[in-house]
């Protein structure tokens, strides 16, 4: 699919959804945030004490994981990332963007005599419900981006079996709804003022995708926004563009997901998240293949050399039209790859031989083409049990990592580059940056510290 296809209603890079401030009357009446749908408020109120405890308890994101520290455009609290992947997923009520909302947030952030835009109560939330994972970030505006105050992620495998049946399975639906309930409780706990909660490929392609969205609304009071492929690709760029080499004349940003892979070619020096990085996109494509769909089609537990070649060849065929359009970018000075996905962060962790996953060492890591080859070769030679035993992979990803490697190998073959930069950030961060930039909170944060 080319850059001109599937633009849809959500095509703009910085599109976001306004949510009424706490105490506002939009959608839910006085005191109810707009992302909490009143029709199911009684179900939300029935959350048990154990549910709320699970939503706020601390635990590692991966087996033994430690949280990442500050990186360009993103600051994190350690406690926030110790929450990640120990709850479940979320959705968001779609609403019309309203003029003055950003100024209202800026007034709330400053208050009488206040100069710090990063106050409790000015919280933004971004949710990404994908084919494999459900991830939530809650953040407050900062000088050069935002500061994460809470984070959550869980593997729900919403798209499990979708490739063969064309529909979301009941067990996968229930896993996701359980996750959404917990994330809703986390958003309530943090008094989120503005949010955007999106669903991607699984909900786009499933025959019962609309039924699932309605069921989520009924059972959790949360309404997911199913974004089109262009929006997904552009948000991924927004989320990780701060890691682009400012001296490079071109780069390829890719996000290997569970059901699709988004790829964007950026041209021009000085790509930054402080301005809209999507303005540098020369072309983009969304491939209808991800780690879940590819592994289910070819097998993920035991991957022979022939099976691996078949996976790479399938992705190469999908990439070929895009390569013909923008293959010239690989010849520009400083060209490099910038990847955001579980595949590339896993490869980085294995390369570093981490005893447990550590975002501080992975996010922003540069890897040479030779080192990427070495890690992929090692993983291809490993058995399922050996992959599962690696702390940077685990049992939940051991059957998917080689499918991700195959997609990465196809990208590297079409767009040869001497180096790859690893991003442990992506769509959620892109959503947050877009909302905060729209509200002028980056400028508010800077002005408050002069």
Secondary structure, 3 states (H helix, E strand, C coil): CCCCCCCCCCCCCCCCCCCCCCCCCCCCCCCCCCCCCHHHHHHHHCCCHHHHHHHHCCCCCCCCCECCCCECCEEECHHHHHCCCCCCCCCCCCCCCCCCHHHHHHHHHHCCCCCCCCCCCCEEEEEEECCCEEEEEEEEEECCEEEEEEEEEEECCCCCCHHHHCCCCHHHHHHHHHHHHHHHHHHHHCCEEEEEEEECHHHHHCCCHHHHHHHHHHHHCCCCEECCHHHHHHHHHHHHHHHCCCCCCEEEEEEECCCCEEEEEEECCCCCCCCCHHHHEEEEEEECCCHHHHHHHHCCCCCCHHHHHHHHHHHHHHHHHHHHHHHHHHHCCCCEEEEECHHHHHHHHHHCCCCCCEHHHHCCCEEEHHHHHHHHHHHHHCCHHHHHHCCCCCCCCCCCHHHHHHHHHHHHHHCCCCEEEEECCCHHHHHHHHHHHHCCHHHHHHHCCC
